[in-house]
Every structure is written in structure tokens, then in C-alpha cells.
Amino acid sequence: MVKLWEAAWEEFIPFLAWDVEIRKIICTTNAIESLNARYRRAVRARGHFPNDTAALKCLYLVTRSLDPTGKGRKRWINRWKPALNAFAIRFPGRLDPAEDN
């Protein structure tokens, strides 16, 4: 284990330079992997698409089915707000202020 850490230390150090809020988001891959798995399952079930628009519509419908009531946006904002604030401080002018609709 020590050899593994020593071998990867130079690649790991830049990760520590990020703010804690950003590191939490970088390490959160379960949601992304789950979404990718659902996309793959939907595409595999369909088999083929006549055009790009049909494929995008399928992926859109899969995404919408994850939050049919539309209430997930508030939870998403609460989870990402600290990271978005940290990104806005670290990269001024690159992010537009979040708008709550």
C-alpha cells in the first residue's frame, strides 16, 4: 500500500489544493455512474435510433424519469451550492450566478 501511495503521490497532491467543497463534489461519482448505467440500459433496450434527435430524446426521457415531480432541483442546488460558490471564488467571471426559479 505504501508503494502505491508513493507511486501516485505526484498525481494526488494537486487534488489537495482544491477547496474541501470542491473535493467533495469531485469524489462523488455514484450519482454519475448511476445515471450512466440508466442511459446504457435505455440505449441497449432500444437497440438503435433512426437519428441523433431520437437518441437525445431517449436520454432526455430517462433523465426526466429520475425526477418526475421536478422537486429534485432544490436538493441538487443544496448539495452543489457550496461547491459552486468555491468554483466562483476560484474562477471569477466563469460562472453565472445561480438563479432560483
Sequence and secondary structure as in RCSB ss.txt:
>XXXX:A:sequence
MVKLWEAAWEEFIPFLAWDVEIRKIICTTNAIESLNARYRRAVRARGHFPNDTAALKCLYLVTRSLDPTGKGRKR
WINRWKPALNAFAIRFPGRLDPAEDN
>XXXX:A:secstr
 HHHHHHHHHHHHHHHTS HHHHHHHT  HHHHHHHHHHHHHHHHH   SSHHHHHHHHHHHHHHTSTTSTHHHH
HHHHHHHHHHHHHHHSTTSS      
